[in-house]
């Protein structure tokens, strides 16, 4: 999810992977692996990437977190049910706070 979005954003800005790598102070191979979902994106890069691509950090953080959740539940038979339960718990806790 996030990798595909980062590639889409980079290409829309007509940036090369090496240019993004230079901004993040990483090697080009890391950018390639991030965009191909071969290596997870470090949370510490989200703000720099958001600024570079002109998108909200919240948008990238949402995709980053969705990738994390997906990695945990993707092979589970009850993945969707577990996510529904978690969603209800989040809603319940937010109601308690308000």
QUIQUI-V200473 format. One record per residue. PSI is psi in whole degrees, -180 to 180 (NA if undefined). Layout:
psi=PSI
psi=PSI
//
This chain:
psi=-62
psi=-42
psi=-46
psi=-41
psi=-42
psi=-40
psi=-44
psi=-45
psi=-43
psi=-46
psi=-36
psi=-27
psi=0
psi=42
psi=148
psi=155
psi=-37
psi=-29
psi=-41
psi=-42
psi=-42
psi=-39
psi=-38
psi=-8
psi=47
psi=175
psi=161
psi=-34
psi=-37
psi=-42
psi=-44
psi=-46
psi=-38
psi=-49
psi=-27
psi=8
psi=29
psi=-17
psi=134
psi=148
psi=131
psi=132
psi=-32
psi=-17
psi=-9
psi=-43
psi=-41
psi=-42
psi=-41
psi=-45
psi=-46
psi=-41
psi=-5
psi=38
psi=169
psi=144
psi=-33
psi=-40
psi=-47
psi=-38
psi=-39
psi=-45
psi=-38
psi=-47
psi=-39
psi=-39
psi=-42
psi=-46
psi=-46
psi=-44
psi=-34
psi=-39
psi=-9
psi=-34
psi=8
psi=135
psi=-31
psi=24
psi=-50
psi=-41
psi=-43
psi=-39
psi=-36
psi=-44
psi=-44
psi=-41
psi=-45
psi=-39
psi=-42
psi=-46
psi=-44
psi=-45
psi=-36
psi=-37
psi=-40
psi=-36
psi=-29
psi=NA
//
